[in-house]
Amino acid sequence: MTKAKVAVLISGRGSNMAALLYAAKAPDCPYEIVLVAANDPLAPGLTLAAAEGIAIFGHSHKGHKRAEFDQIIHAQLQKAGAHYVALAGYMRLLSPEFVGAWENRMLNIHPSLLPKYKGLDTHQRAIDAGDTHAGCSVHIVTAELDDGPVLGQTPVVILPGDTPDTLASRILIAEHQLYARTLADFVTRERQPDWLLNRVREAALALPQADETLSHGMPCFGIVKGKKFAYVSRDHHGDGIIGLLVKTTAPEEQAMLIDRDPARYYRPSYFGNDWVGIRLDIDDTDWDQITDRLRASWRQVAPKKLLGLMDVAEEF
Ligand code: GAR
């Protein structure tokens, strides 16, 4: 199993970062930490990460415009080969450009049961409100502060006499467990057969006159009452692969693609030379490229009339 590459952004202590780092030491953990970065070069979490042999980057945001600083961090994340970002006590508002660049790839942990108590002073606000429980949430980061889809939550009881500090330290225990587990689920969801099929389905059925059927147990997509242009293959003839089979656009293309990227492209058994398999169960699937491949494959089998309509539509 290849491990998903995660970068963690912190601002200070970094105990959630440490929880992720130590969870990642388990042999079956589906992610590895490739970088810990902070907007404060003196953040204590950086010292720990470095001592644990993790690459670090510390740079003060002071004197930089928000988007400019985010671009510095973004460049470091890319250099480290990160595929996901985990915000762990990263006390910075993010620029829309940065959020956009990491759309659906960036998580945050927040010490409240969202949607309650976004922002700061969450523990005090929960106590003042007389809540029976406070807690923590892990969510996908979107443009609005502490607002993206919640992936997991842990309620934590508020005890009589709790102060914001006593409550915070109890919630922190829950945070450490919740974050490691939720991140593991998140990075593996894109390898789940159903998630992959749904993603292909969305792109394939968006093409004109496309429909879905089953052929030899494989979900496949074709033109209504016409030919097939894509198959989603799962352990086809015991090959252990989840892949997308599409038609190539030229006879040499299959060999050329496999030659160029043999880890991703393959020759699907029983499909001849004018189809190519694209593995979906390895990291870094470029879904824009998959969408383009589906469209190109659709074009190979579409009747002339439909092709003409597509050409007109694509001109606009
Ligand atoms: C954590 O409690 C985290 O939930 C919170 O900051 C603390 C960081 O601690 N984050 C937020 O309030 C974000 N809105 P840590 O540095 O020890 O992980």
Boltz pocket constraint, residues with backbone or C-beta under 6 A from the ligand:
constraints:
  - pocket:
      binder: B
      contacts: [[A, 10], [A, 11], [A, 12], [A, 13], [A, 14], [A, 15], [A, 16], [A, 17], [A, 88], [A, 89], [A, 90], [A, 109], [A, 110], [A, 111], [A, 119], [A, 146], [A, 172], [A, 175]]
      max_distance: 6.0
